[in-house]
Amino acid sequence: MPAKPNPRTPAPAAPEHRARPRAIAGRGDDTRFERLVYERVRLGMMSALAVREELTFSELKALFAVSDGNLSAHARKLEEAGYVSCTKSFEGRRPRTVYRLTATGRKALHRYLDHVEAVIKATRGG
């Protein structure tokens, strides 16, 4: 026989669910919110690479004032998603890491920007 619930014991909390932002009506799934792009350093990296063909690890590090490990972790996430490509080589004895935005990354950045523009437009009422 199952035990009766104790009225003094609070019910277990429901698992926390994060609602995914909906696509803007009439625009389809292309406007879905790109959570991977949303983070400040990753958005900055992708934006910088959208206007420059390539940037080195050192240039990106200086641009965003982050540690080597922090930049490396963000770059790895973008690379695993196929949003940036990474080429490692040596100049003399010094390692050189170069990043480029891929076509997939450019599309993801544009989807993110379209979403943000739609939110701004809706917020401003027009």
Buried (B, 14 or more C-beta within 10 A) or exposed (E): EEEEEEEEEEEEEEEEEEEEEEBBEEEEEEBBBBEBBEEEBBBBBBBBBBEEEEBBBEBBBEBBEBEEEEBBEBBEBBBEBEBBBEEEEEEEEEEEBBBBBBEEBBEBBBBBBBBBEBBEEEEEEE
